[in-house]
């Protein structure tokens, strides 16, 4: 069982509802599970926002639930000066297929299934500095369910996985590396980035959460000679990001082909080594 809710990342109410629901159910998929039932979690400013807008938010979530095959059975609403929406979700998983953030293994290659940069782009959207290309790419990424990615991870023999959301790639990976007792080397040049995200980051569109993510993982992180902008993108606070999981080297080619067929922007971004939770950034993995 899991719960997640977010403040608006875009103006369109229906799309926000879809993004929030996709983001919430990602935690279920990150464990290799199938969602069964959910309830809505709503904070709403009824003095300034019409209930018709809330109906659009809820309809967006319903559309995601229908696509993913789970039921939304009611929910709870409170008055809130800042609107918030998300879901509490119950899922099920066969214990032998359970993906854990403590399950990454030495010599696993690390696969990321979505491009980074959503936090930078949504920050730029709020400041009206994003480009149409960047905005469209971020929305499409946030609306992509992680159901097929989870299925493929299990088929590939993965035992360790996490989704990449508010703590950014570095934050979620840092926790997983500690729990799994491995070190990680990331090939920064192989990490997929959404179009326009790097330019927007250079222009100063960095979410406050991304800066906190870097502070949280700082003691585990060796950035080497990697540029600050690239480090910031690795810490970018994602909404409805992709899955990050480890596979044995001989499974990589088949796994990537399956992910690409499922229309995921997947890439091998690094390798797990024996260790105690360090993350080392480099331009090329050894």
Secondary structure, 3 states (H helix, E strand, C coil): CEEEEEECCCCCHHHHHHHHHHHHHHHHHCCCCEEEEEEEEEEECCCCCCHHHHHHHHHHHHHHHHHHCCEEEEEEEEECCCCEEEEEEEEECCHHHCCECCCCCCCCEEEECCCECHHHHHHHHHCCCCCHHHHHHHHHHHCCCCHHHHHHHHHCCCCEEEECCCCHHHHHHHHHHHHHCEEEEEEHHHCCECCCHHHHHHCCCCCHHHHHHHHHHHHHEECCCCCHHHHHHHCCCCCCCCEEEEECHHHHHHHHHHHHHCCCCCEEEEEEEECCCCEEEECCCC
